[in-house]
Amino acid sequence: MKNEFKGKEINDRGMRKWRPFASIPEQYIGLKKVFDELNKVEKPLLSEEQQEEINEALGEALHSRRTIQLTHYKNGHCDTEPGEIVAVDVNSKTFMFIDLFGFKNKMELENIVAITFE
């Protein structure tokens, strides 16, 4: 868009939102990595009693097809999400978990931190 101002032609850039440091996308990537590292936690150690409770809840959830709240450890974070356990493979120590959106997730049994029923 060109305008004339006192006989001089100027280019109008239009309305643009000013974002400081937007010209340095590497900085955003670096800061995200730093914050992710700061928020990481160590994998919780479970007692034998807690492991037995998880195994019992896992079996009940598998047979009753009830919706559960599954807390699992992944990449330095403990995430809790609702869903349903549909299969357990004891040989490969994995299980199949379907979240509320219908996506199937294959997870390792050793990464389960807690299971609660809704």
Sequence and secondary structure as in RCSB ss.txt:
>XXXX:A:sequence
MKNEFKGKEINDRGMRKWRPFASIPEQYIGLKKVFDELNKVEKPLLSEEQQEEINEALGEALHSRRTIQLTHYKN
GHCDTEPGEIVAVDVNSKTFMFIDLFGFKNKMELENIVAITFE
>XXXX:A:secstr
 EEEETTEEEE        TTTT HHHHHHHHHHHHHHT        HHHHHHHHHHHHHHHHH   EEEEEEET
TEEEEEEEEEEEEETTTTEEEEEETTS EEEEEGGGEEEEEE 
